[in-house]
């Protein structure tokens, strides 16, 4: 069987802070409340995505990589990551504030958990008027005083609080303390890792009435305590061309906002490419003649064997494009 652009069944996560926006955004009926995340494309153990379209329908991503190897993910990607898919793509709907957290880098995650670390980025799809997020430190915190600030509820006072609006981008390298605030609807691109150290959780109780576990000491070694001048990614949007917003060792991400046809050349990319559609709808056709419609709330994995993709639309479409 040939490879073609792949859609996957969403993996919906019911979470204590989840809202009601993900199902309508994705066109899922009947809508469910309390869904905090939709894992769009995942190679995380016990959460491996299953193909939803075409002749590979019902097969999971791990199985496809094992069978097609570099034809699916690219030669350099397969050599580096083997059968593990290197990115996790999510939609996140926060009705309440998420816990303050941090992720370890590759070295620390390997030593402690035999896992990849987690560097990630956020693209704000929608935000309520008072929505915000935390990213990094606004004022210097002495690492020796860190645990005390968590205990006496002053840790948040050191964090950089960022008001957000549609189209904002935040890059979160491993080690950066962060949290999504209430009223935020976000697309997340991250390394394949589910390792999170929860630092602070507003004293919240879980569904059984217990305080949620904190990882205060584990987090200390992972935190980058440096204060940076800016945490928001600056970029200038353009129509009908790809605008680079982030390039790091784990992923490169462009924003493509278009209202007419555009052809993307991937002949030198040597990687799978993911499209995350956040607005509108379009048809895509690869150089092998495979055609697919993608609409708001859908994500598609374009195999590395595709050399070019033509995107056709007669309406306003916004696509987040990412690859390794």
C-alpha positions, 0 to 999 in steps of 0.5 A: 500500500502506498503512503498518502497524507494521513489523518488520525482519530483524536485522543480526547483527554478529560481534565480537571481544568478542561472546557467546552471548546474542543468538540465544536472546534473540531466538529465532534458531535455530540459535544463533550464538556471538560475536555482539556486536550485533544491529542492530534498526532501522538507516538506517546506510549499507550496513546499512539495515534490511529489512522482515520482515513484511506487504506491505512485506516485502523493502523497505528502510527508506530506500526506505520513507522516500523513498516515504512521507516524513512519513507514516512518520517525522513531518513535523518529523522528515522536515524535519530528517533527510530520507530518513535514519532518525535512530535506530539501535536495537541489542542488545549482548551483551558477553562481554568488555570493550569498548574505551574510546571516545568519540563526536563531537558533531554539529559535530565529526562534520560537520566531520570526517566529514560525519556526524551525531554520536552521543548514545546511551543504554543500558538494561540488560536483563541483567547478570551479578553482577560486570558493570559499565560505564564512564561519564564521569570519576571524577577530573579528568584534565588534557587535556594529560596525556590522551595520556600516560595512554593510553600508560602504561595509567593512563587507566582509573584516571580513569574512573567504573566503574559496577556495573550491574543489570537496569533500569539506564539510562545516558544518554551525550551525545556527548563522554562517555567510556564502555565496556560491561564483560563480562557486560552485555546492553544495549539501545542507542538512538543517533543514526544514526552509526557514528563511534567514536573508540577511546581504549584497548583493553587491548592486545588483538590482532585476529584477524590478531594486530595491535593494534587501531587507536586514535584517541587524538588524534582523540578528544581534541577530542571528549572532555568532560573535566568530572567530573559528580556522577552518570552513572546515570539515576534513575527510579522504575519504575511498572506500567501507565504510561509512565515517562520516562527520557530526553528530549534533542534526538535522542530521548525514551525511556519504559519501559513495564512492564505486565500489562494493556491500555494505550492510547498516544496519539500524535496530538500526537507527530509522529514514528515510535515504536519499541517494543523488547520486552525481556520477555514478549509482547503484541499491539498494534493501531493506530487503523487496525486493524493488528494485530501480536504483539511478543515478547521480543527484537523491535523494531517501528517504528510509523509516524507516521500511527498516532494511537493504539496499544492494547497488550494482554497478560495477562503481564508485559511490558517495552517501551522506547518511543522517538521523536524 
